[in-house]
Amino acid sequence: MRQAKIVYKEEEAGLLTQHDNASFTFRYHDTWLVNNDKQSISLTFPKTQQEFHSKYLFPFFFNMLPEGSNKQLVCKHMRIDSDDYFGLLMATAKNDSIGAVRVIKTDQEK
């Protein structure tokens, strides 16, 4: 299992988990969900629900990945398998992302 913090405008909004069976869960933190001043990180992750599940990396996060020659360059330089979308997401979206959302790897690997 691998996990990453989802940071929205410099505040941690939730946790993205890749399970051992390669499925994914995004979960808002309790404090984020109940705070009416905090908005959802995406229209596809409304605050009406705390936890979301998918067999694949959610399209919202998949669309944050580099493509084409940029993807090839990053994968080669950082030694990431080109099919490891979660690894690529954690490597590229921690500092260099478009928009208000960043993805930061946690130190927990289970």
N, C-alpha and C positions, 0 to 999 in steps of 0.2 A: 504494500500500500504506500502510495506517495501522496503528499498533501502540499498545498500552497495557500498562502493567505491571499485573499482578494482585497485589495486596497482601493478605495474610492475617494478621490480628492484627499489623499494623505491620511485617511482613516480606515482602519480595518473593518470591512463590512461583513466578511464571511470567510468560508473555507471551501476550497475545491479539493476533492479527494478522488484519486484514481485507485480503485480497489484491485485486489489481486486477480480478479476475473476480467479486468480491463474495462469495467463499467465505471461511470462517474457519478459523483454526487456533489451538488453545490448546496451549501447550507448557510443561510444568514445567521449571524450571531444574534442571540436573544435580545441584547441591548439595541442592536440596529433595527431589528424588526418592530419593536414596540415604540421606538422613538419616531414620532410623526414628523419631526424636522429632517429626518434622513430619507432620501428618496431611494427607489430601487436602482440597482446598478445597470439595469437594462429593461426594456419593455418585455423581454422574454423571461425575466426573473421578477415578476411582480411581488410586492411585499404582502400580498394576500396569502402567500404560502411560504413556509420556512425552509423546506427542503425540496430539492429537485433531483431527479434521477434520470440517467440516460445510459444506453449501451455504448454510446460513442461520445467523444468530446463534444460538448455543447457547441452549436454553431456560433454563438456569441464569442466564445473563446477561440474556436477554430479560425474565425475571421481575423484574429489578432496575429496569426502566424505569418512569417515571411513566405514569399512564393518565388518560384522560378530560380534564377541565378542567385538571388539573395539567400534563399533557403539552402541551396547547395553550398554556398560559401560558409554560412553559419554552421551547417552540419559538419562540414569538413574541418573548419577551424576549431569548433568546440567538441568534436568527436561525438556527435549525436546521430543516432540512426535516423534516417529521413522519415521513417514510419513512426518514430517516437514523438507524437504530437505533444504529449504532456511535457516531456523533457525539453522539447523545443520551445514550448510556451513559457516554461519556467526560466529558460536561458535568455529569452529575448524580451519578454514583457515585464521584466522586473524594473527596468529603467527606461527602455525605449519603446513606448507604446503611444498610439494616437488616442487621444481622449483622456478621460479621467480615471480609467481603471488600470491598475497594475497587478501583476501576479508575482508573488514572492515566495520562493520555496521555503518550506519550514524545515527545521532540522530533524523532524520526526520521519523516519522511514521504518515502517513496521513490516 
